[in-house]
Amino acid sequence: MDILAVVEGIGEAPAAALFGLITGMVFGVAAQRSAFCLRAATIEFARGQMGPRVAVWLLCFSTALVWVQGAELAGLMRADEARMMAVTGSWSGAIIGGLIFGAGMVLARGCPGRLLVLAATGNLRSVISGLIFAVLAQMSLHGWLSPLRDKLAALWVTPGGRNVNLIEAFRLPEISGLVLGFGFAVLALWMAKRNRISFRTLFFGAGVGFAVAVGWVLTFGLAQVSFEPMQIESLTFTGPSANTLMFFLERPAILEFDIGLVPGVFLGSFLAAWICGDLKFQGFESEVNMRKAMIGAALMGFGGMLAGGCSIGAGVTGGSIFVGTMWVALVAMWVGGMVTDYLIDQPRGAAKAA
């Protein structure tokens, strides 16, 4: 793609929104067809199973590492210029926010990316949960909850006004990230073979990680040809969900990468579900599930904003460029999800089995 020609043809802001739309559609199609979900992988792992959901998640994560680190080695992007690397990181926010997000992810029965994908297929539970998530994310960014978020985030921050690049911090060779990605990919493929996962699922699971690289490369390329400073970013859903909500509520509306991303995911998921006959209206099964989903969505909105990203933004996008606080947030999300499953869902399952 000739990025300069696109910018000259439609302008910088519309080009950013277009690149967000493209990135979102790639993710939406891949996530819908692979059923990619950190919450499902977390529950499998918490219950002592290294099943298909863990394999798909690990394949997505490893693919993102391979594509993104390969793109950096090829000069198609520079991680040090990414927004999440160029600002002060919060260790306390990553830990506390990650734990809160992980708990909310289990209660809501899906992370924000998964909820958006399901909403596009007709899942009304995900529509309600997604709206609550977006509202709480906006409240945590600029509203009533922002002072609390700022206070918790300021408890322990990275020095020097920048986040920590783990490859540089541990003085590893530049190729280390790519090697680690291939190592995770081999493990993911071994697990996939063990669980008899189809090639189609593997292909689309890898496509989720590829979408992360698409976002990084496109926004980096745009930043190189733009007259105005442009943020280098990729897939995440906490900030973009809040920004997309306000885009439709406020005037004047400003086009940016985030504004194209969320509609792109919805459109890609809808088209994939429509073509494959997966469109179906679904609602809440009970009042208990509705309450849990609403509480979980609220926790994800605050926790994701405090952690600096959601399970995709922190766990895969930030992880793919080795942002220190994002790796900590990812671990905290796994821990928060597993503890919540153990305390809330597993006892109920044991009671039913008895």
N, C-alpha and C positions, 0 to 999 in steps of 0.2 A: 504494500500500500504506500502510495506517495503522500506522506503526511503533509508536506508543504503545499501540495496541490489542493488537498482537502481544506486546509486552513485558508488558502487564497480564495477558494470557491465559496465557502460558507461562513468563514470567520472563526476566531479562536474559541469563543464560548460554545457556539453550536458544535464545533468539532470535538470539544471535550465531552459534551453531552452525547454525541454520536459514538464516541469511543466507549463511553460508559454503557450505552445501549448494546454495542457489539459484545463487550465483555460480559454483560449481564445475560444476553441471549445464549452465548456459549455455555455459561454456567447453568442457566435454566434448563436447557436441553439435557446436558450431561447429568445434572443432579436429579432431574425427574426420571430419567431412564435407569440410573444406577441406584436410586433410593439412598443416595449418600446422606448420612446423618450421624453427627458426633454423639448425640444422645443415645441412639440405638447401639453404637459401638461401645459407649461407656457402660451401658447396662449389661451387655454381653460380657465385657471384661470383668465387671463387678461380680458377676455370677459365675466366674471361673471358666468362661467359655471363650475360646479364640475362634469365633465363628465367622460367618460371611460378612457381617457388618464391620467387625474389626478389620478384616482383610481389605474391604473396600475403602475404609477410612485411611488405612495405612498406605494403600496404593495411591490414593488422591494426594496425601501428604508427600510421599516420595516423588510422585510425578511433578508436583509443584517445585520441590527442591531441585530436581534434575533440570527442568525447563528454565527456571529462574536463574539458577547458578550458571547454567550453560549460556543463557542470554547475557549474563554479566561478563563472563569470560570472553564472549564474542564482541563485547563492546556495545550491546544493544540496550543496556541500562547500567546505572550505577546506584548501588544500594545506599551509599552514603548520602545521596541527594534525595532519597525518599522522605516523605513528610514524617513518618513515624520514627525514622532514624535521626532526623535533623532537629528534633525537639527533645526537651528534657523528659526522661522516662520516669515512671513512678513504680518502684518495687512494691510499696505498700498498696498502691492501687491495683497492681497486677495480682497480688495475693488475695486481698480482700474482695476485690471486684470479681476475680476469677472464681472464687469459692461461691459467691452469691450467684453469679451467672450459671455455674454448674448446677446449683440447686434448682434455679428457675427453669433451666433447660429440661430437667427431668420432670418437674411438676407440669410444665406446659406441653410435654410430650413432643418436643422438637426444638431445635435451635432456630434463630430468626431466619436463616437461609432456608431451612427445611419448611418452616411455616409459610414462607412466601411461595415456595414451590407448590406446597399442598393447596394453598389458597387459590392458585391459578387453576387447579384441577377441580375446584368446586367444594373444597373443604371449608365450611362456614366456621368451624371451630378455629381454624387457622386464621381466618379473616379477622375474627374478634381478637384473638390473641395477638396477632400482628399489629393491629391498631393500638392496643394497649401498650405493647412494646414500644411503638414509635412515639406515643405520647410521653411515656416515662423517660425515654431516651432524650426527648426534647426538654423535659423538665429538669433532667440531670445536666444537660448541656448549658441551658440558658435560663431555666426556670427556678422554682422554689427549692429544688433539690441540689442545685449547683453549688451553694455554699458548703453543704455536707460533702459533696464529691470533692471539692477543692481541698477541704480540710483533711480528708482521708488520704487523698493523693499526695499531699505535702508532707506526710509523716516520714517518708523515706524515698528520696529521689536519686536519680543518677547524677554524678558530678559533671561539671564542665558545660552544662547547658545542652548536652546531647544525650541520646540513648547509647546503649552499649552494643557494639558489634561483637558478637561472641567469637567469630573467627579471628578478629584482630585482638580481642582481649586475651585469648588463649594462645596467640602468636602461631596460629596454624597456617599452613600454605593456602593460597587462594583456591586451589582445587579441592580443598577438604570438603566444602559444601556439596560439590558435585559427587564426590566419592561417597559421602554419607547418604546422599539421595539414592544412588545406585544400590547401596547396601540395604536400605529400607525397601527398595523396589523388589530386590531378590527375596527378602523375607515376605513381602506382601504376596508375591506370585506363588511362593511355596505354600502360604496359607490358603491362597485361592485354589490351588490344585487340591489341597487337602479337603477343602469344603466344597469342591466341585462347582465352583462359580463359573458361569458361562462366559464365553469370550465377549459377548455383547455387554454384559455388566462390567467386565474389566475395562473394555474400551471406553465406556461412558464414565466409569469411575476415574480413569486416567484423564478424561476430558475435563473433570472438575479442577484438577491440578493445572492442566493446560490453560484454563480460563484465567487463573491467577497470573500466569506468565504473560498472557495477552494484555491484561490490564497494565502491568508494569511496563511492558515494552511500548505500548501505545502512548501512555501518558509521558513516559520519558522522551519519546520521539517528539511529542507535541511541545514539551518544555524546551526542546532544542531549537525550535523554529518560531516560537511565540515571542512577540514583543513584550507582552506583559508576563510577570512571573506566574508560572503554572505549577500546581502541585503534582508531584510524582506519586501516584497511588495506585491501588488495585482493589480487589474484592474485599468488601467489608459491609456490614449491614447496620451497625449501630448508628453511626453518624449519618450515613445516607438515608436511612429510614426516617430519622428526625428531619433532615433537610428536605426530603421529598414531601413529607407531610406539610411543612411550612411553605414549600413551593406552591402548593395548591390552596393555601390559606392566606398568603400574604401577597401584596403587590408593592413595588414591582417585582416580578419573578426573575430570578437570575439563573441562567443556564450554566451547568458545570457537570463534571464527570458523574457525581452522585445522582444528579437528576435523571440521567439516562440509565444508570445502573439498575435501580429498582424496577422501573417499567420493563427493562430489558429482560431481567430474570423472570418476571411475570409472563411476558410475551413468549419467551422461549419455552417455559414450562407448559404454558397453555397449548402451544402448537404441538409440542411433543406428546402431550396427553391426548390431544384431539386426534392426531394422526394415528396413535396407537389404541384409541378407544378407551382411554382411562378417565375420561371426564365423568364425574359423578358427584352429585350433591350429598354432603355429609354434615351432620351436626354433632352436638354434644350428646354423649350416651346417657349422662345423668347429671344431677345438680352437683354432686361431689366432683366429678370430672371438670365441670364448668368452673367451679371455685378454684380448683387446683390449677387449671389452665390460666385463669386470670391472674392469680397470685404469681405463678411462674413467669408469665409474660412481664409483669411489673418488675420482678426481681431481675430478669434479663435486661430490661431497659436500663435500670440503674447500674447493675453489675457490669454490663458490657461497656457502658460509658466510663465507669471508674477504671476498668481494666485496660482501657485503651483500644478495645475492639471486641468483637463477638468471637464465636468459635471458628468462623472463617477468617475474619479480619486479623485477630490475634493469632489463632492457632495455625492457620495455613499461610495466609498472606504475609503476616509479620514473621512467622517462622521461616518462610522461604528465603528471607534475606538476613536471618539470624539476628533479629532484634532481641536483645537480652530480656527485656521485660515481657515481650510477647511469648517467649518460651516459658517463662515463669507463669504467665497468665494461663497458658494452655495446660500446664500441669495442674494448676489450681482448679481449672474447670473440670478436668477429669476427676480430681479428688472430691470436689463439691458434688459432682453428679453421682459418683459411686456411694458416697456417704448418704446422700438423700435417698437413693434407691434402696440402700440397706435399711434405713430407718423407716421409710414410708411404704415403699412398694413390696419389698421382699417379705415383711411380716404378713401382709395381706395375702401374698401368693402362698406362703406356708400354711396360713389358716385355711385357704381353699383346698389345698392338697390334703390336709388332715380331714 
